[in-house]
Amino acid sequence: MRKLHVTSVKPGDIIAKSIFQENGNVLLGIGVQLTPRYIERLVQLGIDTLYIQDKHTEDIMPEDVIRDETRKEAVDAVYKTMTTLMDQPQIKRRTSVPDFGSSFQKVFREIFQDLSSRKDILVNLSSLHVLDGYLFHHAVNVAVLSGVVGMAKGYNQQQMMELGIGALLFDIGMTQVPKELWTMRTELSAEERQRVQYHTEEGFNILRNQHNISVVSAHCALQHHERYNGTGYPRQLCEKNIHEYARIVAIADVYDALVSPRPFRKSYSPSDATEYLFATGNTYFDLDLLKLFLQHVAIYPIASTVLLSTGHTGVVSKVNPLAVNRPTIRILTNEDGSDVASPYEIDLYDKEWMSVTIVKTL
């Protein structure tokens, strides 16, 4: 399969990877043939990329770091909890907060088991979802990314559970913010921005009232918008004054936000997102944690369509963990845009191709 921007697909193309609704259920499944109406509807729903079946790339299979079943259960749990809280616009008393700590321990335990079963973790976030499902799918992605960093740091099981639950629920305070504010396509006013920023404290208050959620997990909600140089909110904390779990979640949050389409902008490519993050090391984010994070993220994920400096285009078929910016590319078109007679592969890590670079993701 190959990943293409929605503007590059055409009627008759066949979906190679399912597209999910906000609650984790399948919207369009594998094998569905695209029609003009389907394509138009996907654009309306905020889907900007698709995985398409292709005879030249049928053996290229992007693999998520967690199983589809695990992801679906996690998204469903986040969806049910958050939508329940959205129906309670003012959470003021302990008795008014639904008890959900135990269910999220089970959810992250499944994620942790999936991550632990992999020998070499190189994250390739390949799940596609509608724009309205961003809040719920984003929470699961942040938990996965944070979990990868926690494992790389050698966290024990208790630390992993504290980090994982904090990451799954870090944005729970957004349930107390009017939806029109966090889906706006225009710039927020100063008053509206202040209201949105208060979600960190609201999230902390919700989580600290849970019987079986650690207060350090709750700090992921409180501090994930703090910045390493003290310019964040709500308390302008800096450096090690920000809990390490929150520093990890902050990186995962921004990375997944950048590579996801939003109401006010298109998604960044993973390579552009990682370049942005690296440039902010020890300014917005802890540079040591950031380096660890970037060691486990595929800059050019498998099945991505890329343009090379030679003018050729191709699809990423393999990623080298030792050099994530130098993957193996299956060449599909010549410099003039014509199809190659027979697709072939070049390993950008090989000395023979060292002069060739990836210009951009298509």
C-alpha positions as CSV (number, residue, x, y, z in Angstrom):
1,M,0.0,0.0,0.0
2,R,1.0,3.6,-0.2
3,K,0.0,6.7,1.7
4,L,-1.3,9.7,-0.4
5,H,-2.8,13.1,0.2
6,V,-6.5,13.1,-0.3
7,T,-6.1,15.5,-3.2
8,S,-4.0,12.8,-5.0
9,V,-6.4,9.9,-4.7
10,K,-9.0,9.3,-7.5
11,P,-12.3,7.5,-7.9
12,G,-11.6,3.7,-8.3
13,D,-8.8,3.7,-5.8
14,I,-9.2,1.1,-3.1
15,I,-8.7,1.8,0.6
16,A,-5.9,-0.2,2.1
17,K,-6.2,0.9,5.8
18,S,-9.4,1.6,7.7
19,I,-10.6,5.1,8.6
20,F,-12.1,5.5,12.0
21,Q,-15.0,7.5,13.5
22,E,-14.5,9.6,16.7
23,N,-15.4,6.6,18.9
24,G,-13.0,4.2,17.3
25,N,-15.5,2.4,15.1
26,V,-14.7,1.9,11.4
27,L,-16.1,4.6,9.0
28,L,-14.6,3.1,5.8
29,G,-12.9,-0.2,5.9
30,I,-10.2,-2.0,3.9
31,G,-11.3,-2.9,0.4
32,V,-13.8,0.0,-0.1
33,Q,-13.6,1.5,-3.5
34,L,-13.5,5.3,-3.5
35,T,-16.2,7.2,-5.4
36,P,-16.3,11.0,-6.0
37,R,-18.9,11.3,-3.3
38,Y,-16.7,9.3,-0.8
39,I,-13.7,11.5,-1.6
40,E,-15.7,14.7,-1.1
41,R,-17.1,13.4,2.2
42,L,-13.7,12.5,3.5
43,V,-12.4,16.0,2.8
44,Q,-15.4,17.4,4.7
45,L,-14.6,15.1,7.6
46,G,-11.0,16.4,7.8
47,I,-9.3,13.3,6.4
48,D,-6.2,14.6,4.6
49,T,-4.3,11.4,3.8
50,L,-5.3,7.9,2.8
51,Y,-3.7,4.5,2.5
52,I,-4.4,3.1,-1.0
53,Q,-3.9,-0.3,-2.5
54,D,-1.3,-0.3,-5.3
55,K,0.1,-3.2,-7.3
56,H,3.7,-1.9,-7.0
57,T,3.6,-1.5,-3.2
58,E,1.2,-4.3,-2.1
59,D,3.9,-5.9,0.1
60,I,4.6,-2.6,1.9
61,M,2.6,-2.7,5.2
62,P,2.9,0.0,7.8
63,E,2.6,-1.5,11.2
64,D,1.4,0.5,14.2
65,V,3.2,-0.1,17.5
66,I,-0.1,-1.3,19.1
67,R,-2.7,-3.7,17.8
68,D,-5.9,-2.4,16.1
69,E,-7.9,-4.1,18.9
70,T,-5.9,-2.3,21.6
71,R,-6.3,1.0,19.9
72,K,-10.1,0.6,19.4
73,E,-10.6,-0.3,23.0
74,A,-8.5,2.6,24.2
75,V,-10.2,5.2,21.9
76,D,-13.6,3.8,23.0
77,A,-12.7,4.2,26.7
78,V,-11.5,7.8,26.2
79,Y,-14.5,8.6,24.1
80,K,-17.0,7.3,26.7
81,T,-15.3,9.0,29.6
82,M,-14.8,12.4,27.9
83,T,-18.3,12.6,26.4
84,T,-19.8,11.7,29.8
85,L,-17.8,14.6,31.4
86,M,-18.8,16.9,28.5
87,D,-22.4,16.5,29.7
88,Q,-21.3,17.8,33.1
89,P,-20.0,21.3,32.3
90,Q,-19.3,22.1,36.0
91,I,-17.3,19.4,37.9
92,K,-17.2,20.8,41.4
93,R,-17.6,17.9,43.9
94,R,-15.9,14.6,44.3
95,T,-19.2,12.8,44.2
96,S,-20.0,14.3,40.8
97,V,-17.0,12.8,39.1
98,P,-17.5,9.4,37.5
99,D,-15.1,6.8,38.8
100,F,-13.0,5.7,35.8
101,G,-9.5,5.1,37.2
102,S,-9.7,1.3,37.2
103,S,-10.9,1.1,33.6
104,F,-7.9,3.2,32.4
105,Q,-5.5,1.1,34.3
106,K,-6.7,-1.8,32.2
107,V,-6.6,0.2,29.0
108,F,-2.9,1.3,29.5
109,R,-2.0,-2.2,30.7
110,E,-3.0,-3.5,27.2
111,I,-1.0,-0.7,25.5
112,F,2.0,-1.4,27.7
113,Q,1.8,-5.1,26.8
114,D,1.7,-4.3,23.1
115,L,4.7,-2.0,23.4
116,S,6.7,-4.5,25.5
117,S,6.2,-7.2,22.9
118,R,8.2,-5.3,20.3
119,K,12.0,-5.7,20.2
120,D,12.8,-2.4,18.4
121,I,10.2,0.4,18.7
122,L,10.1,2.9,15.9
123,V,6.8,4.7,16.0
124,N,4.8,4.9,12.8
125,L,1.4,6.4,13.7
126,S,-0.7,5.1,10.8
127,S,-4.2,5.3,12.3
128,L,-6.6,7.6,10.3
129,H,-9.6,9.3,11.9
130,V,-12.2,12.0,11.3
131,L,-11.4,15.5,12.5
132,D,-14.2,15.4,15.1
133,G,-12.5,12.5,16.7
134,Y,-9.2,14.3,17.2
135,L,-9.5,14.7,21.0
136,F,-10.1,11.0,21.6
137,H,-7.6,9.5,19.1
138,H,-5.0,12.2,20.1
139,A,-5.2,11.0,23.7
140,V,-4.3,7.4,22.7
141,N,-1.5,8.5,20.4
142,V,0.0,10.7,23.2
143,A,-0.2,7.7,25.6
144,V,1.6,5.4,23.0
145,L,4.3,8.0,22.4
146,S,4.8,8.7,26.1
147,G,4.9,5.0,26.8
148,V,7.7,4.6,24.3
149,V,9.8,7.3,26.0
150,G,9.1,5.8,29.4
151,M,10.3,2.4,28.3
152,A,13.4,3.9,26.7
153,K,14.2,5.6,30.1
154,G,13.8,2.2,31.8
155,Y,10.8,3.1,33.9
156,N,9.5,0.3,36.2
157,Q,5.9,-1.0,35.9
158,Q,4.5,1.4,38.4
159,Q,6.1,4.4,36.7
160,M,4.9,3.2,33.3
161,M,1.3,3.0,34.7
162,E,1.5,6.4,36.3
163,L,2.9,8.0,33.1
164,G,0.5,6.0,30.8
165,I,-2.7,6.9,32.7
166,G,-1.5,10.6,32.9
167,A,-0.9,10.6,29.2
168,L,-4.3,9.0,28.3
169,L,-6.1,11.6,30.4
170,F,-3.8,14.6,30.1
171,D,-6.4,16.6,28.2
172,I,-9.5,15.6,30.2
173,G,-9.9,19.2,31.3
174,M,-10.9,20.1,27.7
175,T,-14.3,18.4,28.5
176,Q,-15.1,21.4,30.6
177,V,-14.3,23.9,27.8
178,P,-17.1,24.8,25.3
179,K,-16.5,22.7,22.2
180,E,-16.8,25.8,19.9
181,L,-13.6,27.2,21.5
182,W,-11.3,24.2,20.8
183,T,-12.7,23.7,17.3
184,M,-12.5,27.3,16.2
185,R,-10.9,28.1,12.8
186,T,-10.1,31.6,13.7
187,E,-7.8,33.1,16.3
188,L,-9.1,33.1,19.9
189,S,-9.6,36.4,21.7
190,A,-7.6,37.0,24.9
191,E,-10.6,36.0,27.0
192,E,-11.3,32.9,25.0
193,R,-7.6,31.9,25.2
194,Q,-7.7,32.3,28.9
195,R,-10.7,30.1,29.2
196,V,-9.1,27.3,27.1
197,Q,-5.9,27.5,29.1
198,Y,-7.8,26.9,32.3
199,H,-8.4,23.3,31.1
200,T,-5.1,22.3,32.6
201,E,-6.3,23.1,36.2
202,E,-9.7,21.7,35.5
203,G,-8.2,18.4,34.3
204,F,-5.9,18.3,37.4
205,N,-8.9,18.7,39.7
206,I,-10.9,16.0,37.9
207,L,-8.0,13.5,38.1
208,R,-6.9,14.2,41.7
209,N,-10.5,13.4,42.8
210,Q,-10.1,9.9,41.4
211,H,-9.6,7.2,44.1
212,N,-7.2,5.1,42.0
213,I,-5.3,7.7,39.9
214,S,-2.0,8.9,41.3
215,V,-1.5,12.6,41.9
216,V,1.6,12.5,39.8
217,S,-0.5,11.2,36.9
218,A,-2.8,14.2,37.5
219,H,0.2,16.5,37.1
220,C,0.3,15.5,33.4
221,A,-3.0,17.3,33.0
222,L,-1.8,20.3,35.1
223,Q,1.6,20.8,33.6
224,H,1.6,19.6,29.9
225,H,1.5,23.2,28.7
226,E,4.4,24.3,30.9
227,R,7.5,25.0,28.9
228,Y,11.2,24.3,29.7
229,N,12.1,28.0,29.6
230,G,9.2,29.1,31.9
231,T,7.0,30.6,29.2
232,G,4.1,28.1,29.5
233,Y,1.0,27.9,31.7
234,P,-0.6,27.7,34.2
235,R,2.2,28.5,36.6
236,Q,5.2,29.4,34.3
237,L,7.3,26.5,35.8
238,C,10.7,25.8,34.2
239,E,13.1,23.0,33.7
240,K,13.1,20.3,36.4
241,N,10.3,22.1,38.3
242,I,8.0,20.5,35.7
243,H,7.4,16.9,36.6
244,E,9.2,14.5,34.2
245,Y,6.0,12.8,33.2
246,A,4.5,16.1,32.1
247,R,7.7,17.0,30.2
248,I,7.3,13.7,28.3
249,V,3.6,14.2,27.6
250,A,4.3,17.8,26.4
251,I,6.6,16.5,23.7
252,A,4.2,13.7,22.7
253,D,1.2,16.1,22.7
254,V,2.9,18.7,20.4
255,Y,4.3,16.1,18.0
256,D,0.9,14.3,17.5
257,A,-0.9,17.7,17.2
258,L,1.5,18.8,14.5
259,V,1.2,15.6,12.4
260,S,-2.7,15.7,12.7
261,P,-5.0,17.9,10.6
262,R,-6.6,20.6,12.6
263,P,-9.6,22.9,11.8
264,F,-7.3,25.8,11.4
265,R,-4.4,24.2,9.4
266,K,-3.2,21.2,7.5
267,S,-1.1,18.5,9.1
268,Y,2.7,18.7,9.2
269,S,4.8,15.8,7.8
270,P,6.6,13.8,10.5
271,S,9.9,15.1,9.2
272,D,8.7,18.8,9.5
273,A,7.3,18.0,13.0
274,T,10.5,16.5,14.2
275,E,12.6,19.3,12.8
276,Y,10.4,21.8,14.7
277,L,10.6,19.9,17.9
278,F,14.4,19.6,17.7
279,A,14.7,23.3,17.2
280,T,12.9,24.0,20.4
281,G,15.1,21.7,22.6
282,N,15.8,23.3,26.0
283,T,13.6,26.2,25.0
284,Y,10.1,24.7,25.1
285,F,11.1,21.1,25.8
286,D,13.7,19.1,27.7
287,L,16.4,18.4,25.2
288,D,17.5,15.1,26.7
289,L,13.9,13.7,26.6
290,L,13.4,15.2,23.2
291,K,16.5,13.3,21.8
292,L,15.2,10.1,23.3
293,F,11.8,10.7,21.8
294,L,13.2,11.4,18.3
295,Q,15.2,8.2,18.4
296,H,12.0,6.2,18.4
297,V,9.9,8.2,15.8
298,A,9.9,7.3,12.1
299,I,10.7,10.6,10.3
300,Y,9.6,9.0,7.0
301,P,7.0,6.4,8.0
302,I,6.7,3.2,5.9
303,A,4.3,3.7,2.9
304,S,4.9,7.4,2.7
305,T,5.2,8.8,-0.8
306,V,8.3,11.0,-1.1
307,L,10.1,13.2,-3.7
308,L,13.8,12.8,-4.0
309,S,16.5,15.3,-4.9
310,T,16.9,13.5,-8.2
311,G,13.4,14.2,-9.2
312,H,12.2,10.6,-8.8
313,T,9.3,9.8,-6.6
314,G,8.8,6.7,-4.6
315,V,7.4,5.0,-1.5
316,V,9.3,4.3,1.8
317,S,9.5,0.5,2.0
318,K,11.9,0.1,5.0
319,V,13.1,2.3,7.8
320,N,16.6,2.0,9.2
321,P,16.6,2.3,13.0
322,L,20.2,3.4,12.9
323,A,19.4,6.3,10.5
324,V,15.7,7.1,10.4
325,N,16.3,10.0,8.0
326,R,17.8,7.6,5.4
327,P,15.1,4.9,4.6
328,T,14.9,2.5,1.7
329,I,12.7,3.9,-1.2
330,R,10.9,2.0,-3.9
331,I,11.2,4.2,-7.0
332,L,7.9,4.5,-8.9
333,T,8.4,7.5,-11.2
334,N,11.2,9.0,-13.3
335,E,12.4,12.6,-13.1
336,D,9.9,13.6,-15.8
337,G,7.0,12.1,-13.9
338,S,6.6,9.1,-16.1
339,D,6.2,5.6,-14.5
340,V,9.3,3.5,-14.3
341,A,9.2,0.4,-16.4
342,S,10.0,-1.8,-13.4
343,P,9.9,-0.4,-9.8
344,Y,13.3,-0.8,-8.0
345,E,14.6,0.1,-4.5
346,I,17.4,2.3,-3.3
347,D,18.8,2.3,0.2
348,L,19.6,5.9,1.1
349,Y,21.9,4.6,3.9
350,D,24.1,2.9,1.3
351,K,27.2,4.8,0.2
352,E,26.1,4.5,-3.4
353,W,23.1,6.8,-2.7
354,M,24.6,9.1,-0.1
355,S,24.2,12.1,-2.5
356,V,20.4,11.5,-2.8
357,T,18.2,13.2,-0.3
358,I,14.4,13.3,0.4
359,V,13.1,16.7,-0.6
360,K,9.6,16.4,0.8
361,T,6.7,14.0,1.6
362,L,3.9,14.1,-1.0
